[in-house]
């Protein structure tokens, strides 16, 4: 006699699997297209593959959740394509946190597991400059309020108990300083074989140094690595002694939250808001901090760069908004990066208006480069000229959210 109950259960399981297939297929399409905001929302309430859950957690800065999930992907099938991707997500996490020893180790494990990948040689060259650097660590975040000059992004810090005033740069994936600054602070400079990308898309060589002790407000960091550049390179060549440096993403993440206002205060260390996929407008894509904004009724993505005084739009914008571009004039635009400046063919538009972080902001004029020099997913690089249009802005790395405050 047939077990009708067993047949009924099998039918239910099969029906559930069939119903879930379209959802999984949609998730795969979003993952392959690196559409992280949509994938984050699609995961809610679904039984998703571990790789997608781990990748989304990494992209939205939830390292504690991402790491065990991604490790489980690797251990379950060490030589699978999912494992290959999982190694990469872990490496990106360690890199942006300034954990360079863990970053190099993760890459070496991946190379050993996948020795025939075509990109291996290029990856080895890119990683070479970070060999021998330690893992940065940070103490408990504590609320602090620091002064800054009106309209500027330079904040006071101490390095090895010596004062310095550096600008904070969400577009820099490594802390930087000039050679004379490293010597002033008593740091040992090491020759390395690596290069770093700049805001122009160019690669520049660097040396490295490690500061055993860095303090920002009441937040204490250990083993903070810096890329060292010549003093005759911009921006160091136009800055006075004590200001020839920047703090990049690895230190900024350790601040947990930061709020800059035009009243010349910089607040850090406040408790993060609860993460909410519907409210998050920031994420990490490869080695960029990306913000979601709106142009009219269309959603756009751009890198968020507090180290850039001005905003540049890219070729992707020109392609996606061809009718807008048709109203502009041909031009040439200079873009400056660390140690390098370059001119690009561009289109200049009289005005563009965006909604960014809950506030209406605008560019007048707007420069659209006819080359994609930044992240492939982004229409441009949003700089301080947009962020300063409100009375203040807050970046919450726990909630992965940017908010601009209206003017009084």
N, C-alpha and C positions, 0 to 999 in steps of 0.2 A: 504493500500500500504506500502511495506517495506521501511524503511529509509536506502537507500543504503550507504549514507554518514556515518551514525552511524555504520553500519556493517563494513565499510572500516576502521573506526577509531578503532573499537574493534579488528579487525584483526591485525592492526599495533601494538596495545598495547600488544596483546598476542604474536606476533612475537618477540617484544622487550624483553618481559619477558622470552621467551624461549631461546633467544640468550644470555640473561644475566645469566641464570641458570648455564651453565658450568663455567663462570667466578666466580660466587659466590661459587660454589662448590670447585673450585681451591683455592679461598681465604680461605675457611674454612679449607681445608687440610693444607695450609701454616700456618694458625693461630694455629691449633691443634699441628702441628709439631714445632712450635716456630721458623719458618724460616723467621726471621724478614726482612732481606735484600730483599728477594724475594717478601714478602708480601708488603713491602713498594713500590716496583716498580709496583706490580700488581694493587695497589690502584690508580695509576695515570690514570686519565681519565675515571674511572669507578664510578658508583653510589654504593658505598660499604656500608655494615651495619655499624652503628654507633660504635659498639664495636670494630670492626677491625680498624676503623679510630682513635678512641681514644687510643687503645692499641699501635698502631704504633707511634702516636704522643708522647706517654709516653716513649716508648722504645728509640726513637730518641731524647729525651730530650726536646721536645717542650711542656713544661708544660702548658703554657698559652692556647694553642690550645687543649691539651688533657683534661684538667679539665672540661670545660663546656660540652664537648662531653660525657665524662664518667658520669657526673652528669645526663645528659639527659637519658642515658641508665638506670640508677638506678630509676629515677623518673617515667619513662614510664612503668616499670614492676619491682617493688621493690623486688619481691621474685623469680625472674627468674635466671637461670644460668648465663645469660649475666650480670645481676646486681651483682651477686656474683663475677664474674671476674672483673667487673668494680671497685668494692670496693678494690680488690687486687691491681689493677694498681694504683689507687690513693694512697694506703698505701705505695707502693714502691716509688712513687714520693716523698711523704712527708718524708719518711725515709732517702732517699739519700740526701735530701736538709737539713737535720738536723732539720726538723719541727716535733719534737717528740710529742708535744701535739696533733697536727693534726693527726699524725700517729696513736697514741693510740685511739683517738676518732673515727677514721675511722674503725679501727679494732673492736671496741666495737659496732658500728652501724651494722657492718656485722654480728657479732656474734648474735646480737638481731634479725636480719632478718632471719638468718639461724642457729637456735639453735641446729639442729640435725646433723650438719656436723661432720664427724668422726675426722677431724683434729683440731677441736676447742680446745681441751684440750692442745695439743702440742703448738698451736698458743698462747694461754694464757700464757704458761710458757715462750715462747720466747719473748713475749712483756713485761713481768713483769719488766725487768731491765730498761725500758724506761719510766715507769710511773713517773710522777712528773717532767720530764725534759721539758724545755720550747721550744718554736719555735725559731730557729736561724733566724736572719735577716741580710741582707747585704746592704750596701750603693751602690751608683752608681760606677760601675767599672771605674777605672782611670788607664791609662798606667803608669807603673813603671818598673824600671830596678833594680834588686837586685843582689848583689854579691853572688857567691857560691864558695866553694873550688873546684879546678879543678878535674873533674871526680866524684864529690860528688853531692848528692841531698839535702843537708842541706841548708836551706835558713833562713835569719833573719826575725823574726816576733816580735811583742810586744803583751804581754798579761797583761791586767790591767796596762799598761804603763811600764811594766818591760820587758827587752830584753830577747829573747830566740832564739835558732837556732835549728829548727826542720827539719826533712826530710819530703818531700812531697810524699804521697803514694796513688796512684790511686787504689790500691787493698784494701784499708781500708775504710770500710763503716762507721767508727766512728773515730773521732780524739782520740788520746791516749797520755798518759804521765805516768810517774812513780809517786809513792806516794810522794817521796821527792821533786819532781818538783812541784807538786800541793801545797805542804806546802811552798816551796820557793816563789811561786806566790801569796800566801795568799788565795787559793781557799778552800772552805769548801767541804770535802769529805763525800759522802753519801753512806751508805751500801745499796746494791740492791740485788735482787735475780736472776738476769739474767746471761746469758753466751753469749760469742761471739765466732764465728768461727775463726780459725787461718789458716795460709797457709798450715798446715799439714792436715787440715780437722778435727782436734780436737776442742773441745769446752772448753773454759776456763772461769772461773768466773771473774768478775770485779766489781769495785765500780765506782761511778761517781762523777763528779764535773762540775760546770758551770762557765765559764769565762764570766763576763758581757761585757768585751771589748777586742777585738782582732783586730790587724791591720797587714795587709800584704801589704807592699809598701804603696800606697795611698788608699787602699781599706779597709773599716772599717766594722767589723762584730760585732753584738750584740748577747749575750746569746748563746755562743758557748759551746756545751757539750763535755766533754772528758770522755773516759773510763780510769779508774785509775788502775794501776797494781803495784805489789810489785817491789821494786828496785832490788831484787835478781833474777828477771826473765830477760831473754834476750828479746830485745836487750839492755834494760836499764842498766843491770849490767856491760856492757862493754863501756858505754858512760859516758862522764864527766858531771858534773853539768851544767845545762843550755841547754843541748842537749838531754835530756831524754824525747823526745816527737815526735809526728808526726802529720801532718795535713792531714786529709783524704778527702774523696770525697765531703763532704758537704762544706768545705772551698774552695776546688779546683774549684768546680762549680761556686762559687761566683767570682772567678778570671776571668771568661769568656774564656780567652785564656791564655796559658802558653807556653813559648818557652825557652828550656834549651839548652845551647850550651857549647862546650868544652872550650870556651874562658872565662869561669867562670862568665857568666852572666845569669840571669833568668828574662825574660821579661814577664810581666803579664798585663791584662786589655786591650789589643788591641781589636778593634772592630772585631766581628766575620765575617767570609765570609758568603755569602748567602748559605742557606741550599740547597743541591742538592742531590736527592736520588741516582743519578748515581755516585756521588763522595763520599758520606758518607761511611766511612769504620769503624765507631765506633757505638755501640749501647749498651743499658743497658739490660741485661738479668737477671731477678730476682735482686740480689744484687751484680752484677758484671759488670765491664766495659769490653766489648768484642770488639776485633779488628778482622777484616777480613784480611787475608793475603793469599799468594799463595805458594804452594810447587810444583814446576814444573808447570803442567797445571791444577792442582787441587786447588780449593779454600778451605781454612781451617779457623776455628775460634779458637781464644785463648783469655784468659783473659789478659788484659794489666795492668801490675803491676810494677810501678816505685819504690815500696818498696822492690822488690825482686832484689837482686844483680845478680842472675843467673836464667836461664830459665829451667823449667822442663816440659817435655811432659808426657802425661797420657796414661792410658789404651786405651782410644778411639783412640789415634794415632796408638797404636800397632795393633788394630783391623782393622783400615782403611788402614794401610800401612804394611800389613803382609809381603810382599816381601822385603820391606826395613828392617823390623825388623829381618828377617832371616839372614841378614848380620852382626848382632851385637853379642855382648858377654854378658852373664849373669853377673850381678853385683849387688851391693847394693848402694843406694843413700840416703844421709841424706837431709832432708827438714826441715828448721827451720821456726817457726812462733813465734808470741808474746808469750813468756813464755813457749815455748814447742818446742822440736825437736824430729824427728822420722825417723827411717830408713825403707826404702821400697825396696823390690825386684825390680830390674830394668834391662833394656837392655841398654848397652852403644854402641852407633854407632860412627864410626870414624869422620863422618862429615855429616851435613845437611845444605842445602841452602834454604832460603826463600826469597820471595819478600814482604817487609813490608813497608808500607807508601811510596811506590814509589822507594824504594832502595833495592838493593840486599844485604842481610845480611846472616850470617852463624853461626852455632854452631860447634865447634870442640874441644872436642867431644860433642855429644848430649846424654842426659840421658832420657830414657823413663821409667817412673814408671809403674809397672804392677798393678796399682790401679787407679781408677778415684777419685782423692781427690778434684777436682775442679768442675766448672760448667759442667753439663752434655753435653752441646752442644759443649764443647771446647776440642781440642786435647792437650792443655797444658796451661801453664802460662808463658807469655813472660815478661822477666825481663830486667834490665838495660844493661845486657851484649849484647843484641841485639840493644837496643835504642842508645847506645853509639857508635855504629859502623859508624854512620854518624857524620857530624860535628855539627849537631844540630837536635832537634826534636821539633815539635809544636803539641800541642793538642788543638783543637778548639772545645769547647763544644757547641757553637752555630751551627756550620756547622757539628758537630759530625764527625770530621776528624782528623786522625793522619798523619803527614807528616814528613819524614826524609830527611835531606838535605845532598847532597853528599859531600865528602871530597874534598878540593881544589886540 
